[in-house]
């Protein structure tokens, strides 16, 4: 469900610039930041890089790009 919200022009401008650099639309960049921020807020002990790694791993698993890990 889409909902219209008012955002500062500075946030929209920053999202537009960062979104282009990461091949995302402005709304998708804002959604990405919101998702990362929500996860970070709920898990304050996790570093940002770890959170991003988890998200990448989840997408890899959805795409079937997985292999069994062997403990040595």
ChimeraX attribute file (.defattr): number of C-alpha atoms within 10 A of each C-alpha:
attribute: neighborCount
match mode: 1-to-1
recipient: residues
	/A:1	2
	/A:2	4
	/A:3	4
	/A:4	5
	/A:5	5
	/A:6	5
	/A:7	8
	/A:8	7
	/A:9	9
	/A:10	9
	/A:11	12
	/A:12	16
	/A:13	12
	/A:14	13
	/A:15	22
	/A:16	19
	/A:17	16
	/A:18	16
	/A:19	19
	/A:20	12
	/A:21	10
	/A:22	10
	/A:23	11
	/A:24	16
	/A:25	16
	/A:26	19
	/A:27	13
	/A:28	14
	/A:29	21
	/A:30	19
	/A:31	13
	/A:32	15
	/A:33	13
	/A:34	12
	/A:35	12
	/A:36	16
	/A:37	14
	/A:38	12
	/A:39	15
	/A:40	15
	/A:41	11
	/A:42	10
	/A:43	11
	/A:44	10
	/A:45	8
	/A:46	12
	/A:47	10
	/A:48	14
	/A:49	9
	/A:50	10
	/A:51	16
	/A:52	13
	/A:53	11
	/A:54	12
	/A:55	13
	/A:56	12
	/A:57	14
	/A:58	14
	/A:59	12
	/A:60	12
	/A:61	12
	/A:62	10
	/A:63	9
	/A:64	9
	/A:65	10
	/A:66	11
	/A:67	7
	/A:68	5
	/A:69	6
	/A:70	5
	/A:71	4
	/A:72	3
